[in-house]
Amino acid sequence: MRVINDINTLKDILFQLKVEKKTIGLIPTMGALHSGHLSLIHESNKECSITVCSIYVNPTQFNNPSDLKKYPKTIDSDLVLLEKASCDIVFCPEDKAMYANGHHITFDFGKLDKVMEGQYRTGHFSGMATIVSKLFNIVQPDISYFGQKDLQQFTIINELAKNLLFGTEVRCVPIVREENGLALSSRNMRVSAVGKDEALILHRSLEIAKKNLKNGESIDFIKDKINRSFADSMVTLEYFEIVNSNTLEPISSYTDGEPVAVCIAGFIEEVRLIDNVLI
C-alpha cells in the first residue's frame, strides 16, 4: 500500500496504471474509518484493478466550526485498517494543496440540496461537491463508491458526475450496522455507550415507519407517530422524512413498488447522527 500526499505524484502513478489498462476505484473519506468504509474498499477490490482511498477532512463542507474541530482524526489506525483491507493507494492531501487558490466556487443542485440535510446544513453540499469534483479530476476513477447512510450525498454526487461528464460511475453501497442496528458512523466515536443505546430510536423509527407504510398507514399518521415517540427520548429529533429515493421530494402517499426512502436525523450528546432505509 502506498501513502501519497502530493497531487502530482498521485497523478503520475495513476497515469501509468491507466496506460497499463488498470481500472481505478475511488473511495473518498474523511478518515476515522470503520467497517462501513471498509465495505466500500471491498467492493472496489472486487470490481477494480486498483483501489484508491482518500483521507481528507474537508473544511468547506462543515457549516459548524465546532463540528469541524471535533471531527475525529485517527490517521495511524486508519492506515492499518486500509492495509489489512488490501487498499492499494491512500491519498492524504493537505488543505494548502486542495485549496491552493482559495475557495470561490459554489454549487446549486436545485431541490436536491435544499431538503433534509441541506435544510439544516447550509453550504454543506456545495463544499462536499467541490471536494468530490477535485478528487474526481485528480484520480479520474472508473467507479467511485459511497455509503447509503449518506443517501442525499450519494444522490447529489450522482447528479454531479452525470451533469459535469466526469466519466465516473457512482456506486451506492448498503449501510453497515452494529448488531443492535445502529448505523456505523465516524461520529459514533463521540457518543457514550448509554448514548448509543438511546440512539437506537433512530433505526427503530425507520423500521416502524417501513412496516407501517407496508401496512397501508398514511404518511401523516406515521410522521405524527414517530415525532411523538421522541418526546421522552434523550435524542433530539431534527427531521423525519419519507421521500422519493430518486428525487428526494416528500411523498404524500405510498404505492407498493415505488422507490421510497425513509430518512432521519437527530442529536444525542451534542453529536448529530443520520440514518435511512430504502423501500
N, C-alpha and C positions, 0 to 999 in steps of 0.2 A: 504494500500500500504506500502510495506517495502522498505526502502532505505538501501542498503548494500554496504560497501566499501571493505570488506575483501573477498578475493577469497575463502578461506577455508570455511568461514561461508556460502557463497553462495552455494558452492558445497554440504555442509551438508544439507541445506534446500532443494535443488533440488533433492538430492538423496532420501530423504524421500518422496517427491512428486512423484517421479518415481516409488518408491515401491508401492505407492497408485494408480499406473496406470494413473497418470495425464500426459497429453500431454503438451509439452513445446513449446511455440513460442518465438522467439528472434527477437528483432529489435535493431540492432547496430546503434548508432547515435553519433554525436559529440556535441549534445546539440543545443542550440539556436533553439528550436523546433517551428514548425509551423503546419498548418493544413495538410501539406503533410506527416509529420511524424505521426500525429495522425491518418491518414487514414491507416497507417501500423498497428498501435495499434488496430484499429477497426477490421481489417482483422484477426489479431491474436486472438482477443477476440471471433470472430465468429467460428474459427476453432480449437482453442486450449483451454485446461483447464486452463493453466497458461500463462500469458504474461510477459516476461522479457524484459525490455528496458535498454540498456547500454548507459551511457553518458560518453564519454571519448574522449578528443581531442588528437588524436594520432600524436605525433610529427614526426614519421618516414614516414608519407605519405605527408609531406609538403616539396616540393623542394625549396620553397621560405620562408626563415626565417621570413620575414616581414609579409607574409600571415598568418603564424602561430601566430605571435604576435598579429595581428589584428583580429584574428578569434573571433567572439562574444561569450562571456561566460555569460549565463543567467540561472544559475542552479536553483535559487529560483523560477522564473516564470516557468521554465521547469517542476519542480516538481508539481506545481499547475496544470498545463495542464495535466500532466500524471495521477494525481489523479482523475481529472474530467473525463478523458478518460477511467477510470477503469483499469489502468495498475496494475498488481499485485506486481511486484518486479522491482526496479530500481537499477542497478549496476553502481556505481560510483567509479572506482578504481583510484589509483594514479600511476604516472609514475614508482615509485620505486617498485610497485607490478607487473605491466605489463612488465617491462623490468628489472627485478631483476638481470639478468645475462648479461645485456647489449643487444646490437643489432648486431648480426653477420650473421643472415640468410637472404638470398635473394631469390626471386622467378623470374622465367622466364617463360612467357606464350606464347612464340613463337611470332606469328604475332599479337595475340590478344592485347598485351600490348605495341606494337610498333607504332600503328597508333593513330590518333586523340589525345586524352588526353595524351597517352603515348609518343607521339612525342614531346609534349611541356612541359610535367611534368616528367622529368627524375626521376626514382625511386619511383614515386607516387604509382604505383600499387603493387610494391613489398612491400612497407610499409603497404599499405592497406591490402594486402593478409596476411601479418604477424599478424596484429592485429585481423583480422577476424578469422584466424586459432586459435589464442589464445582464442578468445571468444567461438568458436565452441567447443574447448577442455574443457573449463571451464563449459559452460552451457549444452553442448550436446543436443541442441534443436531438436525437431522433424521437425519443419519448421522454416526457417528464412526469414524475409521479407525485401525487398529492393525496393526503388522507381525507376520508369522507367526513371526519369530525369537523373540519373547516369547510363545510359544504358550500357556503356562499363564496368563499375564497376560490374553491375549485371552479365554480360556475363562472366567476369573473375572469379567472385565468384562461379558461377555455375560450371565452369570448375574446380576450386579448390576443391569444395565439391565432385565432381564425381571422380576426379583423386586421392584424398587422402582418399577416402572412409569414409567420415565423418558420413554418415548415416543421413544427414540433407537434407531435401528438401528445395531448394532455390526458393523463390516465388517473382515474379516481379509485383508490384502494380502500376497502371496507375498514370501519373503525375496529381497533383492538381494545378490548376491555379487560379490566381486572375480573377475577372470578365472581365478585359480587355485582358486576355490571357497570361499575364506574368507568367512564371512558378515560383511557390513558391520555395524559397531558403533561407537558413540562411544568405547568403551573401547579400540578398536584404536589410537587415537592414543597410548596409553601403552605400546605394545608396539614393540620394535625390529624392524628388517627380519628379523633372524635369528629372533626370537621369532615373527613372523608365519609364517615358513616352517615352524617347528616346530608351530605351532598348526593347520596343515593336517591334522594327525592327527585332529582333531575331525570335520571333514567327511568325511575318508576313512573313518573308523569308521562314520559314518552310512550311507555308500554301500555299504560292505561288509555291514553288517547288513541293509540293504534287499535286496541281492542274495541273501544267504543265506536270508532269510525267503522270498523268492520261490522259492528252490530247495528249500524244504522242510526246512531245518535247524531243530533245536529251539531254543527260546528260551534254555534253559540253555547249550547249546553256543555260541550266538552271544555271550551275555554273557561267558562264560568266555574266548572268543577275543578279544573286544575288551579286556577287562580285562588280559589277558596282553600285549597289543600295546603297552601304556603302560609296560611295565617299563623300557625303555631310552629313554624319551622325556623331553624337557625339560618336557613338560606333565604336571601332576599331575591325574589324573582324579578328579573329585569324585563324579559319578554318571553312569551309563549305564542308561537305562530304555527298555523297549518297552511302550507303554501304549495303551489305547483312546483315540483322539484326542478323543472327546466327554466321557468321564468322567475321563480321566487315570489310571484304575486300571490297574495292571500286568496284562498278559495272560500266560497260561501256554502258549498255543499260538496259531498264526496260521492263519486261514482266508482264502483269497483273496477279496478284495472287502470285508472288514470294515474299518472306519475305524481305522487304526493310526498312531501317531506314534512315531518313534524319537528320543529326546531325550538330550542330553549336556551336561555342564558340566565345565570344567577350569580350572586356573590355569597361566598362563605369565608369567614375570617379575612375579609377585605381582598379575597382572591376571586377573580372572575372566571367562571367555568362555562363552557358551552357544550351542547350535545345535540344529536338529532337521530331520527330513524327514518328510513325510506320505506314507503309502502308501494 
